[in-house]
Amino acid sequence: MDILSRRLKKLREDNNLTQEKFGEIIHVKRGTVCYYEKGRNKPSIEDLAKLAEHFRISLDYFVGHDHYVISEDNLDYGMSMSDEEITFIKEVRRDVRLHNQLMDNPSNLVSRMKMRL
């Protein structure tokens, strides 16, 4: 299941909607929503835009970006993070030893991780 499929299903479930009620928002049948959630078909950009407007979310959400934004004063851009990236950071923070190593020298640890991949 790809990110779009997972996000569509999560959006529907988070709003306590059946596939039928979710489909009514974009005028598709329950079976079509089922195919979207399984990754067999993809909704049109127009339908994604309708969902984004209806649920007051960004289209970025459907491709894995959320409204988490990190910006630094010395940079002229922001960086969005997906739910998965936020989950990764939370997991790293739970492992005190790993977190401390990362915070001591993040560039070195990332370099070592790249070498192992």
Chimera marker file (.cmm) of the C-alpha trace (Angstrom):
<marker_set name="trace">
<marker id="1" x="0.000" y="0.000" z="0.000" r="1" g="1" b="0" radius="0.5"/>
<marker id="2" x="1.482" y="3.364" z="-1.011" r="1" g="1" b="0" radius="0.5"/>
<marker id="3" x="1.413" y="6.604" z="0.947" r="1" g="1" b="0" radius="0.5"/>
<marker id="4" x="-1.635" y="7.966" z="-0.916" r="1" g="1" b="0" radius="0.5"/>
<marker id="5" x="-3.659" y="4.832" z="-0.176" r="1" g="1" b="0" radius="0.5"/>
<marker id="6" x="-2.661" y="4.870" z="3.495" r="1" g="1" b="0" radius="0.5"/>
<marker id="7" x="-3.467" y="8.568" z="3.834" r="1" g="1" b="0" radius="0.5"/>
<marker id="8" x="-6.906" y="8.224" z="2.207" r="1" g="1" b="0" radius="0.5"/>
<marker id="9" x="-7.812" y="5.386" z="4.548" r="1" g="1" b="0" radius="0.5"/>
<marker id="10" x="-6.441" y="7.246" z="7.584" r="1" g="1" b="0" radius="0.5"/>
<marker id="11" x="-8.375" y="10.385" z="6.660" r="1" g="1" b="0" radius="0.5"/>
<marker id="12" x="-11.582" y="8.397" z="6.303" r="1" g="1" b="0" radius="0.5"/>
<marker id="13" x="-11.094" y="6.474" z="9.537" r="1" g="1" b="0" radius="0.5"/>
<marker id="14" x="-9.987" y="9.544" z="11.510" r="1" g="1" b="0" radius="0.5"/>
<marker id="15" x="-13.282" y="11.166" z="10.541" r="1" g="1" b="0" radius="0.5"/>
<marker id="16" x="-15.338" y="8.059" z="11.388" r="1" g="1" b="0" radius="0.5"/>
<marker id="17" x="-16.690" y="7.729" z="7.859" r="1" g="1" b="0" radius="0.5"/>
<marker id="18" x="-17.713" y="4.605" z="6.003" r="1" g="1" b="0" radius="0.5"/>
<marker id="19" x="-16.288" y="4.120" z="2.537" r="1" g="1" b="0" radius="0.5"/>
<marker id="20" x="-19.734" y="4.965" z="1.188" r="1" g="1" b="0" radius="0.5"/>
<marker id="21" x="-19.956" y="8.306" z="3.068" r="1" g="1" b="0" radius="0.5"/>
<marker id="22" x="-16.365" y="9.145" z="2.144" r="1" g="1" b="0" radius="0.5"/>
<marker id="23" x="-17.158" y="8.455" z="-1.517" r="1" g="1" b="0" radius="0.5"/>
<marker id="24" x="-20.165" y="10.780" z="-1.414" r="1" g="1" b="0" radius="0.5"/>
<marker id="25" x="-17.809" y="13.707" z="-0.815" r="1" g="1" b="0" radius="0.5"/>
<marker id="26" x="-16.186" y="13.183" z="-4.215" r="1" g="1" b="0" radius="0.5"/>
<marker id="27" x="-19.179" y="11.486" z="-5.884" r="1" g="1" b="0" radius="0.5"/>
<marker id="28" x="-17.700" y="8.004" z="-6.228" r="1" g="1" b="0" radius="0.5"/>
<marker id="29" x="-19.034" y="4.622" z="-5.127" r="1" g="1" b="0" radius="0.5"/>
<marker id="30" x="-17.903" y="2.661" z="-2.093" r="1" g="1" b="0" radius="0.5"/>
<marker id="31" x="-16.047" y="0.173" z="-4.287" r="1" g="1" b="0" radius="0.5"/>
<marker id="32" x="-14.016" y="2.981" z="-5.828" r="1" g="1" b="0" radius="0.5"/>
<marker id="33" x="-12.979" y="4.173" z="-2.368" r="1" g="1" b="0" radius="0.5"/>
<marker id="34" x="-12.023" y="0.595" z="-1.527" r="1" g="1" b="0" radius="0.5"/>
<marker id="35" x="-9.798" y="0.463" z="-4.630" r="1" g="1" b="0" radius="0.5"/>
<marker id="36" x="-8.210" y="3.792" z="-3.669" r="1" g="1" b="0" radius="0.5"/>
<marker id="37" x="-7.415" y="2.484" z="-0.210" r="1" g="1" b="0" radius="0.5"/>
<marker id="38" x="-5.911" y="-0.714" z="-1.600" r="1" g="1" b="0" radius="0.5"/>
<marker id="39" x="-3.822" y="1.196" z="-4.133" r="1" g="1" b="0" radius="0.5"/>
<marker id="40" x="-5.515" y="-0.387" z="-7.139" r="1" g="1" b="0" radius="0.5"/>
<marker id="41" x="-6.743" y="2.968" z="-8.476" r="1" g="1" b="0" radius="0.5"/>
<marker id="42" x="-5.808" y="6.584" z="-7.823" r="1" g="1" b="0" radius="0.5"/>
<marker id="43" x="-8.215" y="9.476" z="-7.381" r="1" g="1" b="0" radius="0.5"/>
<marker id="44" x="-7.927" y="12.406" z="-9.753" r="1" g="1" b="0" radius="0.5"/>
<marker id="45" x="-6.196" y="15.569" z="-8.624" r="1" g="1" b="0" radius="0.5"/>
<marker id="46" x="-9.604" y="17.254" z="-8.742" r="1" g="1" b="0" radius="0.5"/>
<marker id="47" x="-11.010" y="14.695" z="-6.314" r="1" g="1" b="0" radius="0.5"/>
<marker id="48" x="-8.014" y="15.076" z="-4.020" r="1" g="1" b="0" radius="0.5"/>
<marker id="49" x="-8.560" y="18.835" z="-4.106" r="1" g="1" b="0" radius="0.5"/>
<marker id="50" x="-12.226" y="18.315" z="-3.105" r="1" g="1" b="0" radius="0.5"/>
<marker id="51" x="-11.143" y="16.131" z="-0.185" r="1" g="1" b="0" radius="0.5"/>
<marker id="52" x="-8.498" y="18.637" z="0.869" r="1" g="1" b="0" radius="0.5"/>
<marker id="53" x="-11.048" y="21.442" z="0.825" r="1" g="1" b="0" radius="0.5"/>
<marker id="54" x="-13.712" y="19.393" z="2.605" r="1" g="1" b="0" radius="0.5"/>
<marker id="55" x="-11.368" y="18.310" z="5.414" r="1" g="1" b="0" radius="0.5"/>
<marker id="56" x="-9.422" y="21.595" z="5.458" r="1" g="1" b="0" radius="0.5"/>
<marker id="57" x="-6.064" y="20.003" z="4.834" r="1" g="1" b="0" radius="0.5"/>
<marker id="58" x="-3.285" y="20.620" z="2.347" r="1" g="1" b="0" radius="0.5"/>
<marker id="59" x="-2.906" y="18.552" z="-0.810" r="1" g="1" b="0" radius="0.5"/>
<marker id="60" x="0.611" y="17.878" z="0.481" r="1" g="1" b="0" radius="0.5"/>
<marker id="61" x="-0.925" y="15.545" z="3.058" r="1" g="1" b="0" radius="0.5"/>
<marker id="62" x="-1.755" y="13.000" z="0.344" r="1" g="1" b="0" radius="0.5"/>
<marker id="63" x="1.879" y="12.673" z="-0.723" r="1" g="1" b="0" radius="0.5"/>
<marker id="64" x="3.227" y="12.258" z="2.783" r="1" g="1" b="0" radius="0.5"/>
<marker id="65" x="3.750" y="15.820" z="3.932" r="1" g="1" b="0" radius="0.5"/>
<marker id="66" x="1.938" y="17.234" z="6.886" r="1" g="1" b="0" radius="0.5"/>
<marker id="67" x="1.628" y="20.601" z="8.445" r="1" g="1" b="0" radius="0.5"/>
<marker id="68" x="4.717" y="20.097" z="10.590" r="1" g="1" b="0" radius="0.5"/>
<marker id="69" x="7.128" y="22.781" z="9.466" r="1" g="1" b="0" radius="0.5"/>
<marker id="70" x="10.641" y="23.405" z="10.671" r="1" g="1" b="0" radius="0.5"/>
<marker id="71" x="12.249" y="26.675" z="9.777" r="1" g="1" b="0" radius="0.5"/>
<marker id="72" x="15.533" y="28.105" z="10.888" r="1" g="1" b="0" radius="0.5"/>
<marker id="73" x="16.304" y="31.800" z="11.103" r="1" g="1" b="0" radius="0.5"/>
<marker id="74" x="19.458" y="31.441" z="9.038" r="1" g="1" b="0" radius="0.5"/>
<marker id="75" x="17.712" y="29.545" z="6.232" r="1" g="1" b="0" radius="0.5"/>
<marker id="76" x="15.309" y="30.975" z="3.718" r="1" g="1" b="0" radius="0.5"/>
<marker id="77" x="13.134" y="27.863" z="3.457" r="1" g="1" b="0" radius="0.5"/>
<marker id="78" x="11.010" y="25.622" z="5.629" r="1" g="1" b="0" radius="0.5"/>
<marker id="79" x="10.932" y="21.844" z="5.668" r="1" g="1" b="0" radius="0.5"/>
<marker id="80" x="7.749" y="19.774" z="5.946" r="1" g="1" b="0" radius="0.5"/>
<marker id="81" x="7.797" y="16.435" z="7.706" r="1" g="1" b="0" radius="0.5"/>
<marker id="82" x="5.506" y="13.466" z="7.243" r="1" g="1" b="0" radius="0.5"/>
<marker id="83" x="3.828" y="11.537" z="10.041" r="1" g="1" b="0" radius="0.5"/>
<marker id="84" x="6.316" y="8.748" z="9.402" r="1" g="1" b="0" radius="0.5"/>
<marker id="85" x="9.275" y="11.096" z="9.882" r="1" g="1" b="0" radius="0.5"/>
<marker id="86" x="7.762" y="12.430" z="13.102" r="1" g="1" b="0" radius="0.5"/>
<marker id="87" x="7.271" y="8.845" z="14.317" r="1" g="1" b="0" radius="0.5"/>
<marker id="88" x="10.922" y="8.081" z="13.519" r="1" g="1" b="0" radius="0.5"/>
<marker id="89" x="12.087" y="11.058" z="15.565" r="1" g="1" b="0" radius="0.5"/>
<marker id="90" x="9.890" y="10.031" z="18.492" r="1" g="1" b="0" radius="0.5"/>
<marker id="91" x="11.345" y="6.514" z="18.394" r="1" g="1" b="0" radius="0.5"/>
<marker id="92" x="14.904" y="7.865" z="18.373" r="1" g="1" b="0" radius="0.5"/>
<marker id="93" x="14.093" y="10.026" z="21.391" r="1" g="1" b="0" radius="0.5"/>
<marker id="94" x="12.865" y="6.969" z="23.306" r="1" g="1" b="0" radius="0.5"/>
<marker id="95" x="16.305" y="5.355" z="22.961" r="1" g="1" b="0" radius="0.5"/>
<marker id="96" x="18.364" y="7.624" z="25.215" r="1" g="1" b="0" radius="0.5"/>
<marker id="97" x="21.739" y="6.216" z="24.135" r="1" g="1" b="0" radius="0.5"/>
<marker id="98" x="20.979" y="6.561" z="20.428" r="1" g="1" b="0" radius="0.5"/>
<marker id="99" x="19.480" y="10.005" z="20.926" r="1" g="1" b="0" radius="0.5"/>
<marker id="100" x="22.546" y="11.197" z="22.833" r="1" g="1" b="0" radius="0.5"/>
<marker id="101" x="24.905" y="9.845" z="20.147" r="1" g="1" b="0" radius="0.5"/>
<marker id="102" x="22.903" y="11.562" z="17.458" r="1" g="1" b="0" radius="0.5"/>
<marker id="103" x="22.807" y="14.861" z="19.300" r="1" g="1" b="0" radius="0.5"/>
<marker id="104" x="26.543" y="14.745" z="20.097" r="1" g="1" b="0" radius="0.5"/>
<marker id="105" x="27.545" y="14.549" z="16.450" r="1" g="1" b="0" radius="0.5"/>
<marker id="106" x="24.627" y="14.151" z="14.016" r="1" g="1" b="0" radius="0.5"/>
<marker id="107" x="26.736" y="14.431" z="10.848" r="1" g="1" b="0" radius="0.5"/>
<marker id="108" x="29.081" y="11.668" z="11.969" r="1" g="1" b="0" radius="0.5"/>
<marker id="109" x="26.250" y="9.305" z="12.874" r="1" g="1" b="0" radius="0.5"/>
<marker id="110" x="24.448" y="9.942" z="9.585" r="1" g="1" b="0" radius="0.5"/>
<marker id="111" x="27.693" y="9.252" z="7.691" r="1" g="1" b="0" radius="0.5"/>
<marker id="112" x="28.127" y="5.956" z="9.539" r="1" g="1" b="0" radius="0.5"/>
<marker id="113" x="24.528" y="4.991" z="8.817" r="1" g="1" b="0" radius="0.5"/>
<marker id="114" x="25.021" y="5.700" z="5.102" r="1" g="1" b="0" radius="0.5"/>
<marker id="115" x="28.094" y="3.459" z="5.041" r="1" g="1" b="0" radius="0.5"/>
<marker id="116" x="26.074" y="0.557" z="6.483" r="1" g="1" b="0" radius="0.5"/>
<marker id="117" x="23.337" y="0.943" z="3.912" r="1" g="1" b="0" radius="0.5"/>
<link id1="1" id2="2" r="1" g="1" b="0" radius="0.2"/>
<link id1="2" id2="3" r="1" g="1" b="0" radius="0.2"/>
<link id1="3" id2="4" r="1" g="1" b="0" radius="0.2"/>
<link id1="4" id2="5" r="1" g="1" b="0" radius="0.2"/>
<link id1="5" id2="6" r="1" g="1" b="0" radius="0.2"/>
<link id1="6" id2="7" r="1" g="1" b="0" radius="0.2"/>
<link id1="7" id2="8" r="1" g="1" b="0" radius="0.2"/>
<link id1="8" id2="9" r="1" g="1" b="0" radius="0.2"/>
<link id1="9" id2="10" r="1" g="1" b="0" radius="0.2"/>
<link id1="10" id2="11" r="1" g="1" b="0" radius="0.2"/>
<link id1="11" id2="12" r="1" g="1" b="0" radius="0.2"/>
<link id1="12" id2="13" r="1" g="1" b="0" radius="0.2"/>
<link id1="13" id2="14" r="1" g="1" b="0" radius="0.2"/>
<link id1="14" id2="15" r="1" g="1" b="0" radius="0.2"/>
<link id1="15" id2="16" r="1" g="1" b="0" radius="0.2"/>
<link id1="16" id2="17" r="1" g="1" b="0" radius="0.2"/>
<link id1="17" id2="18" r="1" g="1" b="0" radius="0.2"/>
<link id1="18" id2="19" r="1" g="1" b="0" radius="0.2"/>
<link id1="19" id2="20" r="1" g="1" b="0" radius="0.2"/>
<link id1="20" id2="21" r="1" g="1" b="0" radius="0.2"/>
<link id1="21" id2="22" r="1" g="1" b="0" radius="0.2"/>
<link id1="22" id2="23" r="1" g="1" b="0" radius="0.2"/>
<link id1="23" id2="24" r="1" g="1" b="0" radius="0.2"/>
<link id1="24" id2="25" r="1" g="1" b="0" radius="0.2"/>
<link id1="25" id2="26" r="1" g="1" b="0" radius="0.2"/>
<link id1="26" id2="27" r="1" g="1" b="0" radius="0.2"/>
<link id1="27" id2="28" r="1" g="1" b="0" radius="0.2"/>
<link id1="28" id2="29" r="1" g="1" b="0" radius="0.2"/>
<link id1="29" id2="30" r="1" g="1" b="0" radius="0.2"/>
<link id1="30" id2="31" r="1" g="1" b="0" radius="0.2"/>
<link id1="31" id2="32" r="1" g="1" b="0" radius="0.2"/>
<link id1="32" id2="33" r="1" g="1" b="0" radius="0.2"/>
<link id1="33" id2="34" r="1" g="1" b="0" radius="0.2"/>
<link id1="34" id2="35" r="1" g="1" b="0" radius="0.2"/>
<link id1="35" id2="36" r="1" g="1" b="0" radius="0.2"/>
<link id1="36" id2="37" r="1" g="1" b="0" radius="0.2"/>
<link id1="37" id2="38" r="1" g="1" b="0" radius="0.2"/>
<link id1="38" id2="39" r="1" g="1" b="0" radius="0.2"/>
<link id1="39" id2="40" r="1" g="1" b="0" radius="0.2"/>
<link id1="40" id2="41" r="1" g="1" b="0" radius="0.2"/>
<link id1="41" id2="42" r="1" g="1" b="0" radius="0.2"/>
<link id1="42" id2="43" r="1" g="1" b="0" radius="0.2"/>
<link id1="43" id2="44" r="1" g="1" b="0" radius="0.2"/>
<link id1="44" id2="45" r="1" g="1" b="0" radius="0.2"/>
<link id1="45" id2="46" r="1" g="1" b="0" radius="0.2"/>
<link id1="46" id2="47" r="1" g="1" b="0" radius="0.2"/>
<link id1="47" id2="48" r="1" g="1" b="0" radius="0.2"/>
<link id1="48" id2="49" r="1" g="1" b="0" radius="0.2"/>
<link id1="49" id2="50" r="1" g="1" b="0" radius="0.2"/>
<link id1="50" id2="51" r="1" g="1" b="0" radius="0.2"/>
<link id1="51" id2="52" r="1" g="1" b="0" radius="0.2"/>
<link id1="52" id2="53" r="1" g="1" b="0" radius="0.2"/>
<link id1="53" id2="54" r="1" g="1" b="0" radius="0.2"/>
<link id1="54" id2="55" r="1" g="1" b="0" radius="0.2"/>
<link id1="55" id2="56" r="1" g="1" b="0" radius="0.2"/>
<link id1="56" id2="57" r="1" g="1" b="0" radius="0.2"/>
<link id1="57" id2="58" r="1" g="1" b="0" radius="0.2"/>
<link id1="58" id2="59" r="1" g="1" b="0" radius="0.2"/>
<link id1="59" id2="60" r="1" g="1" b="0" radius="0.2"/>
<link id1="60" id2="61" r="1" g="1" b="0" radius="0.2"/>
<link id1="61" id2="62" r="1" g="1" b="0" radius="0.2"/>
<link id1="62" id2="63" r="1" g="1" b="0" radius="0.2"/>
<link id1="63" id2="64" r="1" g="1" b="0" radius="0.2"/>
<link id1="64" id2="65" r="1" g="1" b="0" radius="0.2"/>
<link id1="65" id2="66" r="1" g="1" b="0" radius="0.2"/>
<link id1="66" id2="67" r="1" g="1" b="0" radius="0.2"/>
<link id1="67" id2="68" r="1" g="1" b="0" radius="0.2"/>
<link id1="68" id2="69" r="1" g="1" b="0" radius="0.2"/>
<link id1="69" id2="70" r="1" g="1" b="0" radius="0.2"/>
<link id1="70" id2="71" r="1" g="1" b="0" radius="0.2"/>
<link id1="71" id2="72" r="1" g="1" b="0" radius="0.2"/>
<link id1="72" id2="73" r="1" g="1" b="0" radius="0.2"/>
<link id1="73" id2="74" r="1" g="1" b="0" radius="0.2"/>
<link id1="74" id2="75" r="1" g="1" b="0" radius="0.2"/>
<link id1="75" id2="76" r="1" g="1" b="0" radius="0.2"/>
<link id1="76" id2="77" r="1" g="1" b="0" radius="0.2"/>
<link id1="77" id2="78" r="1" g="1" b="0" radius="0.2"/>
<link id1="78" id2="79" r="1" g="1" b="0" radius="0.2"/>
<link id1="79" id2="80" r="1" g="1" b="0" radius="0.2"/>
<link id1="80" id2="81" r="1" g="1" b="0" radius="0.2"/>
<link id1="81" id2="82" r="1" g="1" b="0" radius="0.2"/>
<link id1="82" id2="83" r="1" g="1" b="0" radius="0.2"/>
<link id1="83" id2="84" r="1" g="1" b="0" radius="0.2"/>
<link id1="84" id2="85" r="1" g="1" b="0" radius="0.2"/>
<link id1="85" id2="86" r="1" g="1" b="0" radius="0.2"/>
<link id1="86" id2="87" r="1" g="1" b="0" radius="0.2"/>
<link id1="87" id2="88" r="1" g="1" b="0" radius="0.2"/>
<link id1="88" id2="89" r="1" g="1" b="0" radius="0.2"/>
<link id1="89" id2="90" r="1" g="1" b="0" radius="0.2"/>
<link id1="90" id2="91" r="1" g="1" b="0" radius="0.2"/>
<link id1="91" id2="92" r="1" g="1" b="0" radius="0.2"/>
<link id1="92" id2="93" r="1" g="1" b="0" radius="0.2"/>
<link id1="93" id2="94" r="1" g="1" b="0" radius="0.2"/>
<link id1="94" id2="95" r="1" g="1" b="0" radius="0.2"/>
<link id1="95" id2="96" r="1" g="1" b="0" radius="0.2"/>
<link id1="96" id2="97" r="1" g="1" b="0" radius="0.2"/>
<link id1="97" id2="98" r="1" g="1" b="0" radius="0.2"/>
<link id1="98" id2="99" r="1" g="1" b="0" radius="0.2"/>
<link id1="99" id2="100" r="1" g="1" b="0" radius="0.2"/>
<link id1="100" id2="101" r="1" g="1" b="0" radius="0.2"/>
<link id1="101" id2="102" r="1" g="1" b="0" radius="0.2"/>
<link id1="102" id2="103" r="1" g="1" b="0" radius="0.2"/>
<link id1="103" id2="104" r="1" g="1" b="0" radius="0.2"/>
<link id1="104" id2="105" r="1" g="1" b="0" radius="0.2"/>
<link id1="105" id2="106" r="1" g="1" b="0" radius="0.2"/>
<link id1="106" id2="107" r="1" g="1" b="0" radius="0.2"/>
<link id1="107" id2="108" r="1" g="1" b="0" radius="0.2"/>
<link id1="108" id2="109" r="1" g="1" b="0" radius="0.2"/>
<link id1="109" id2="110" r="1" g="1" b="0" radius="0.2"/>
<link id1="110" id2="111" r="1" g="1" b="0" radius="0.2"/>
<link id1="111" id2="112" r="1" g="1" b="0" radius="0.2"/>
<link id1="112" id2="113" r="1" g="1" b="0" radius="0.2"/>
<link id1="113" id2="114" r="1" g="1" b="0" radius="0.2"/>
<link id1="114" id2="115" r="1" g="1" b="0" radius="0.2"/>
<link id1="115" id2="116" r="1" g="1" b="0" radius="0.2"/>
<link id1="116" id2="117" r="1" g="1" b="0" radius="0.2"/>
</marker_set>
